[in-house]
Amino acid sequence: MGRMDTLKRHLPFSGQEGLQELKKIAVRFEEKIYTSATSQPDYLRKISLKMLTMETKSQNTMANSLPSNSGSSSKNPPDTASVVVAR
């Protein structure tokens, strides 16, 4: 999967203007990684790590937005810690 595809899924831009904005972000992102990389393998590692981080954050955000105990028939109220974390 390409960097633009990953950015499209994680940033709320749409339409032609949104696509241009995504391209600008992708260019800045690549330039930043390129200038800080010490070698081609380091560049590829940094790009991969950043994309993996974006995927992980996205999955965690989606998991945290799901209601907890939605299928539970328990009459016990959820503990305070899980309510605070869910918010």
Secondary structure, DSSP 8 states (H G I E B T S, - for coil): --HHHHHHHHS---HHHHHHHHHHHHHHHHHHHHHH-SSHHHHHHHHHHHHHHHHHHHHHHHHHHS-TTTT----S---HHHHHHH-
